[in-house]
Amino acid sequence: MKVHAMTGGAPLRDFQELARRAAAAGFSGLVVTEAGRTAYLSCAAAALSGADVDLATGVAVAFPRSPMVTATTAWELAEASGGRFRLGIGTQVRAHVERRYSAPFDPPGPRLREYVLALRACFRAFRGEEPLAFQGEHYRLSLLPDQWSPGPIPVPDPPIDVAAVNPWMLRMAGAVADGVHVHPLNTPTYLRETVLPNLAAGAEQASLDPSTRAVFLPVMTVVGDTEEERARWREASRTMIAFYGSTPNYAFVFEQLGRPGVTEALRTAQKAGDLAGMVAVVDDELLAHFVVEGTWDELGGAIVERCAPLAGYQVHVVLYHARTATQEPGDTFERFGAVAREAIRLSG
């Protein structure tokens, strides 16, 4: 098991210091989300910081960048990090891809599958193993003169992980990617009933050993040695679950818990501009399915217990609220790092 801190982008000089701080705190690495700042530049800053950390985009938006652009960026990050970079990509949602990036979106699943295959074709061409000759339905790559190729690097190809929620995408991840980024809106039920069987089915369909697949699992934590301290993280988690749960594609995650209608209620409150009403939909009983709770001393063991269904996979725990802790005074971030070290120790 590895335990990473989730973080967004930051000014690049600040991100170098964050990487060093994460290494000193005890995290295995940083998983960098992409929003207003590019995940790739943040990873580059961290790779050049001298910090002893793994790096992953978690996730970078795929479709607005051609496979060649993404492949060359990932290639350079793999080289700069000494082989400690993992490329995590996802589709984002239609509105952002089409209206913010002005890029094609449909069909998202098959397009992302082809994107992964195109990346691998680029990697082989960079190493000189074969000419670039990828012909797909959505992407066609056939020109790479020597002077335009980054050439071989002295580390393995960067692993390619994809974000997946529904069964089709999970099977695709198992078949063609090196790993999967599970959505933060996850429960033990969702892992057992949706993620693991479909990931395994995809790997087996491709005649691959499922144990070779990495699973990046974001974990929302409710932690503290007092009820007052825990209440703060409980409400932060409740707010994020309400936000994520308003997406129609995620309704089945609540239905698996015997709670149909949650997404509809969230969307009704959202359309009315009632943010407090959205949060109120996520009652304590529902919340408990999505979080791991304990004192600071207990939390490492609770995380290992939460990951028990993933035995046999390469497990990458991602501490969701570590991103908040990076922006606070005091040693909260370091306390999350101590939790990471303990979880790694207990996992053996």
N, C-alpha and C positions, 0 to 999 in steps of 0.2 A: 504494500500500500504506500502511496504517496499522498501527501496532504498539502494543497496549494492555497494561496490567498487569491480570491477573486478581486480584481480591481479594474477600474476603467482607465482611460487615458489621462494624462496629466502633462503639464509643461515638461519638455523632454529632460531638462536638467534636473527637475524635481524627480522625474521617474528613475533616473540613475540612482539617486539617493534612496528611493523606495526599494529598489532591487537590493541594494546593500543592506537596508534595514530588514527586509524579509529574510535574507540569508542569515543574518545575525539572530533573528527571532526564532528560527528553527523551521521555517516553511521549506517544503521541497521545491517550490517554485511559485511562479505567478501565472495566473490565467487572465488574459487581458481581453475585456469586452470591447466592442466597437460601437461608438455612438457619435458624439461630436468630434472626437479625435480618432485618428487611425490607430488601430491595434498594432499594425506593423511597425510604425515609427517608434512606438513605445517599446516594443520588443527589441528593436535595434538599440535604443538607448540602454536598456537593461543588459543586452548582450555585451555592450562595450563598457559596462560599469565595473567589471572585475568581480561582480557578485557571483557566488556559488549557488546558482538557482537554475532550475528548468524553466522554460518559457513556452507558452502556448497562446495562440489566439483563441478566444473562447466566447463568441466566434467572430471571425471577420466575414463581411458580406461578400458573397461570391459573384453574383451576376453582373454588377456594375463594372467589374474588372474582367478582362479577358483571361482565359486560362494561362496564357503566356505571361501576362503581367504578374499574376499571382504566383506562377511557378518560379519566375526569376527572383521575385521578392523572397519567397520561402527558401529558395536555394542559397541566397546570400545570408539570410538569417541563420540557416543551418550551419553555414561556414563560420559566421561570426561568433556563434554560441558554442562552437566546438561540438556540434551534433546534439545540442540540448534543446532544440526548437521543434515544436509540433505545430503543424498547420491545422487549425480548426476553422472550418467554413460552414456557412449556413445560407439559407435562402432569404432571410428576413421576410417581411410580409409584403403583399402586393403594393399597398399604398406607398411604402417607402421606396421600393425598387422602381416602380413606374413613375411616381410623382416627385420624389426627392432626388433620385439618381438618374431618371430618364433612361431606364434600361429595360430590356424585355424580361418578363417573369414566367409566362406560361411555356410549357407545363413544368411546375417547379421541381417535382420529384425526378422525373426522367431527365430534366435539364441538369440537375445537380449530379445525378449519377454519371452522365456523360462528361460533366466538368471534371470529376475525379479521374476518370479514365484519360481525359486530355492532359491533366497534370502529370500523370504517370508517363505518358508519351513524351512530354517535355523533359522530364527527368532523364529518361533513357537517352534522348537526343543530346542533352547537356553532357552526358558521360561519354558520348560517342559510340554508344552501343548499337544504335540504328539511326537512320535518317528520320527527320521529323515528317511523319506522314499520317496524321490523324484525320479521319474523315467521319464525322458524325452528322446527326440530323441538325444539331444546333451549333456545333463548333467544327471548323475545318482549319487545320494547321499544317502547312506543308513547306514553309520557307524558314530556314535557319542557317545562313552562311556562317562559316567559322568565326568571322569577326563579330558576329552578333550573338554568339553563344557565350554564356558565362564559363563554359568548360567544366571539367570534373572538379570535384572538391574532395578533400581527404576525410570526409565523414559520410555516414550513410545518408540516403535520401531522407528528407524530412517526412515523418509519418503524416498521413492525411486522416483527419477525423472530421466527421460531419455531425451537425446538429440534427436530431431526429426526435419526433414526438409520436407520430402515428405508426401503426404496424407496417405499412408499406415502406416508409422511410427507414425504419429500424431494420427491416430485412435487407434493404439496399445497403445500409451501412455495414451490416454483417458480411455482405457479399463482396463489396468493392473497396471499402475504406479500412483503415487500420484501427479505428475506434469510433466511439459515439460520444457526443456531448448530450447528456440527458438534460431536459428542461428543468429550471429551478422549481417548477410546479410539479413536484414528484412526491409519491408516497410509497411505502412498502408494497401496498397492493398493486400500484401501477408498475413497480419494478417486477413483481412476480408474474403478473398477468399479461403485461404488454411488452415491457422492455426485453426481459431475458429470453422468453420463448421466441420472439421475432428476431432478435439479434442472432440467436443460435441457429434459427432456421435459415437465415440468410447466409451465414458462414457455411453451414452444412450443404446448402444448395450449391455453393461455389467450391465444395470439397475442401474446406478449410477447417482448421481446429478452432472452435469458438474461444478457447483459452488464449489464443493469440490476439484477441481483440481487447482494446483498452476501453474502459468505461469511465468517463468524467462525470462525477455525480455532485452537483451543487447541493449543499446542505445548509438549510436555514437553522440557526441555533438560537435557543432561548437559554441564556446562561447567566449565572450570578449566584452569589452566596446569600443574597437577601431577596425577598419577594419584590422589593422596589426595583432592584437591579434587573431582575428577570422581566418585570413588567415592561420595561423600556424595549427590550429585544422582542418581547412577545408582540407588542404593538407594531414594531417595525416589520416583523414577519407578516402579521395580519394585513397590513397595508399592501405589501408586495403580492401576497396571494390574491387579494382582491383585484389588484391591477392585472396580473397575469390571467386570472380566472375569467376576466371579462371577454377574453378571446374565444369566439365560438368553437374553434377547432379543439379547444381544450376541455370542452364540456364533459366529454366521456370520462375524464379523470375523476370528476365529482360523482358521476353516475356509478362508477366502480365502487364508490364508498356508500352507495345507497342514498345519495343526495342529489337526485335529479332536480333541475330547475335552478341550481345555484348560478350558473352562467347567465341564464335569462334574468334573474334578479339583479345580478351585478350590472348587466347591460342596461336594464331599466333605470337603475340609479345613476349610472354613468351618463346616459342621455339626458337625464334631468339635471345634471351638474351637481348631484348630491354625493360628494365624496365621502361624507360621514356615513351616509346610507350604504355605500358600497362596502366600507370597512365593517359595518354592522352585520352584513350578510355572513361574514366569516366568524361564526361563533366559536367558542373555546373548544367544543367537541370536534368541529371540523378542522380547526387550526392544528389540533394535536396530531393529525395524520401527516402534516407537512413539515413539522419541526422536530429537532432533536433537543431535548431539554436536560439540564443538569447543573450542578455547581461547577465551578471552574475545575475542581479536582475530578469530578465525575464525567465531564463532557467527553474526554478522549475515549473512555470505555464505551460511552453511549454511542459515539460515532462508529466505533468498530462494530458494535452490535447492529446498528442500522445497516451496515454494509455486508452483513453476513450472507444475504442472498446472492451477493456478487462473487462469492468464493469461486475460484477457478478462472476469474478474469483478471486483467491488469487494472487494478482499482486506483483511480485518481480522485480523491475527495477534494472538493473545492469549497472552502469556507466562505459562504456567501456574504456574511456580515463583516468579514475582514476588510472589505472595501470601505465600509463606514468608519471602522476603527482607524484606518490610515489618516483620516481627516480630523481626528480628535487629539486634544492634548492628553498627556499622561501615557500610561503603559498598556492601554487596552489592546493595541495591536500586538504587543509582545506577549500578552497573556493568551491571545489566540495562537501565537506561535508556540507557546508552551503546550497548549492543547494539541497542536499538530504533532509535536515531538512525542507526546504521550500516546496518541493514536497510532503513530508509526511503530512505537516500541511494542504496544500491546498486540498489534497485528502480526508481529513476528517477522 
